[in-house]
Amino acid sequence: MTNKRLTIQIDFRSDLPIYTQIVNQVQAQVASGILKPGDQLPTVRALAEELRVNFNTVARAYRILDEERIISTQQGRGTYITEIPPPKVSEKFRREALEELTQRYIGEAMRLEFSKSEIKQMVSDQIKAWKESDESANG
């Protein structure tokens, strides 16, 4: 049982509630294997202090994660990642994480006053460049 360093980045300008951002990021880190079964998470109080958010916000996120059986809180021992969720659940987490990343990217680009067509073109260009570099690496 290792004490893994949970990495959460809160976007205080996001339309997504902070507790949802925490839930999504923990789910994504579990789905991607960054957090593994048995890894210990910080206490609610420690994470709230680290993120500079209200204790109840983190408690709500942990409660949701516990209800989804992603984490298990053992009184007096701590909070741990539970066994690997079924593949269908992991896929759901991955999609939700991708959706959150996309919303964050688009929101930030819009704040920088890029048009929807400019944003769409940039994504298209980046995917094309990524495919080309992947092909040249495998070719």
C-alpha positions as CSV (number, residue, x, y, z in Angstrom):
1,M,0.0,0.0,0.0
2,T,1.8,3.0,-1.2
3,N,1.0,6.6,-0.5
4,K,0.7,7.9,-4.1
5,R,0.9,11.6,-4.8
6,L,-2.5,12.5,-6.1
7,T,-2.3,15.3,-8.7
8,I,-5.4,17.5,-8.9
9,Q,-5.5,20.7,-10.8
10,I,-8.6,22.9,-10.0
11,D,-9.8,25.4,-12.6
12,F,-11.6,28.0,-10.5
13,R,-12.9,29.6,-13.7
14,S,-14.5,26.4,-15.0
15,D,-18.3,25.9,-15.1
16,L,-17.6,22.5,-13.7
17,P,-18.1,22.4,-9.9
18,I,-14.9,21.9,-8.0
19,Y,-16.1,18.6,-6.4
20,T,-16.8,17.3,-10.0
21,Q,-13.3,18.3,-11.1
22,I,-11.8,16.3,-8.2
23,V,-14.0,13.3,-9.0
24,N,-13.2,13.4,-12.7
25,Q,-9.5,13.7,-12.2
26,V,-9.3,10.8,-9.6
27,Q,-11.4,8.7,-12.0
28,A,-9.1,9.5,-14.9
29,Q,-6.0,8.7,-12.9
30,V,-7.5,5.4,-11.9
31,A,-8.6,4.6,-15.4
32,S,-5.1,5.4,-16.8
33,G,-3.3,3.4,-14.2
34,I,-1.6,6.4,-12.5
35,L,-3.5,5.5,-9.3
36,K,-3.6,1.8,-8.6
37,P,-5.6,-0.4,-6.2
38,G,-4.2,0.0,-2.7
39,D,-2.8,3.5,-3.3
40,Q,-3.6,5.7,-0.4
41,L,-5.1,9.2,-1.0
42,P,-4.6,12.2,1.2
43,T,-7.1,12.9,3.9
44,V,-10.1,15.1,3.1
45,R,-8.6,17.8,5.3
46,A,-5.1,17.6,3.7
47,L,-6.4,17.7,0.2
48,A,-8.7,20.6,1.0
49,E,-5.7,22.5,2.4
50,E,-3.5,21.6,-0.6
51,L,-6.1,22.7,-3.1
52,R,-7.2,25.7,-1.0
53,V,-10.9,24.7,-1.2
54,N,-13.5,24.1,1.4
55,F,-13.3,20.8,3.4
56,N,-16.9,20.0,2.5
57,T,-16.1,20.2,-1.3
58,V,-13.5,17.5,-1.0
59,A,-15.7,15.5,1.4
60,R,-18.4,15.6,-1.3
61,A,-16.0,14.4,-4.0
62,Y,-14.7,11.6,-1.8
63,R,-18.3,10.6,-0.9
64,I,-19.2,10.3,-4.7
65,L,-16.0,8.3,-5.3
66,D,-16.8,6.0,-2.4
67,E,-20.4,5.5,-3.7
68,E,-18.9,4.6,-7.1
69,R,-16.6,2.1,-5.4
70,I,-13.5,3.9,-6.7
71,I,-12.2,4.6,-3.2
72,S,-12.7,3.1,0.2
73,T,-12.4,5.0,3.4
74,Q,-11.4,3.0,6.4
75,Q,-12.0,4.7,9.7
76,G,-8.6,5.4,11.4
77,R,-6.6,4.0,8.5
78,G,-7.2,6.3,5.5
79,T,-8.6,6.4,2.1
80,Y,-7.5,3.9,-0.6
81,I,-8.1,3.2,-4.2
82,T,-10.3,0.0,-4.4
83,E,-9.8,-2.9,-6.8
84,I,-9.8,-2.0,-10.5
85,P,-13.3,-1.1,-11.7
86,P,-14.8,-3.2,-14.5
87,P,-13.7,-2.2,-18.1
88,K,-17.0,-0.6,-18.9
89,V,-16.7,1.7,-15.9
90,S,-13.1,2.5,-16.8
91,E,-14.1,3.4,-20.3
92,K,-16.8,5.8,-18.9
93,F,-14.1,7.5,-16.7
94,R,-11.8,7.8,-19.7
95,R,-14.5,9.4,-21.8
96,E,-15.5,11.8,-19.0
97,A,-11.9,12.8,-18.5
98,L,-11.5,13.4,-22.2
99,E,-14.7,15.5,-22.2
100,E,-13.4,17.6,-19.3
101,L,-10.0,18.2,-21.0
102,T,-11.8,19.2,-24.2
103,Q,-14.1,21.6,-22.3
104,R,-11.2,23.1,-20.5
105,Y,-9.2,23.5,-23.7
106,I,-12.1,25.1,-25.6
107,G,-13.0,27.3,-22.7
108,E,-9.5,28.6,-22.4
109,A,-9.2,29.2,-26.2
110,M,-12.5,31.1,-26.2
111,R,-11.2,33.2,-23.3
112,L,-8.3,34.0,-25.5
113,E,-10.8,35.1,-28.1
114,F,-10.2,32.4,-30.7
115,S,-13.1,31.7,-32.9
116,K,-14.8,28.3,-33.1
117,S,-13.4,27.7,-36.6
118,E,-9.8,28.7,-35.4
119,I,-10.1,26.2,-32.5
120,K,-11.5,23.5,-34.8
121,Q,-8.7,24.1,-37.3
122,M,-6.0,23.9,-34.6
123,V,-7.3,20.6,-33.3
124,S,-7.4,19.2,-36.8
125,D,-3.9,20.4,-37.6
126,Q,-2.6,18.9,-34.3
127,I,-4.2,15.5,-35.0
128,K,-2.8,15.6,-38.6
129,A,0.7,16.4,-37.2
130,W,0.4,13.7,-34.6
131,K,-0.6,11.1,-37.2
132,E,2.3,12.1,-39.5
133,S,4.9,11.9,-36.7
134,D,3.5,8.5,-35.6
135,E,3.7,7.2,-39.2
136,S,7.3,8.4,-39.6
137,A,8.3,6.8,-36.4
138,N,6.8,3.5,-37.4
139,G,7.8,3.7,-41.1
